[in-house]
């Protein structure tokens, strides 16, 4: 039963993880919901302890990144009473560090599931890269075989094609011309007078 709960939690966390700047991250509002605190409480704890969050643990989104994510997921608009600052993005290590800062039992418990979700996504990405590499290798092999097969088919068609008929000479042929052709072609013949 405990394994089912772990699986459900990891599956619920995976959709909250996004790729920004080539890194898998979870936004501050999603992390706050998971940890059972308000977003502002999480962000206050982070701002008070910024020295614990290097750039590879935490970064603040740019406006362009926020707008890009807004088109993919629901982030509230500033004009409608929503956030007035750019959201923070936590990497796997940053999410774990934030749980340690909050020091609540729920945050510590959930942080394990968050890390598992990041690890599972990393494994999926690696599996897809391996699969993509194998697929590329297979396409190259098939491509070289295709070229060899095309050459073989062209050679067979060339052998199957009937030979070109001999070209007929232009002009009139007389009986004498026929007699000349039957004579030995390599030796010159004397002219026959009629």
WOMO-V330552 format. One record per run of one state. SS is the DSSP state (alpha for helix, beta for strand, coil for the rest). FROM is the first residue (numbers start at 1). TO is the last residue. If there is no record, write none. Layout:
BEGIN
<<SS;FROM;TO> <SS;FROM;TO>>
END
This chain:
BEGIN
<<coil;1;1> <alpha;2;14> <coil;15;16> <beta;17;20> <coil;21;22> <beta;23;27> <alpha;28;35> <coil;36;38> <alpha;39;48> <coil;49;49> <alpha;50;52> <coil;53;57> <beta;58;60> <coil;61;62> <alpha;63;72> <coil;73;77> <alpha;78;80> <coil;81;87> <beta;88;90> <coil;91;91> <alpha;92;102> <coil;103;104> <alpha;105;160> <coil;161;174> <alpha;175;182> <coil;183;194>>
END
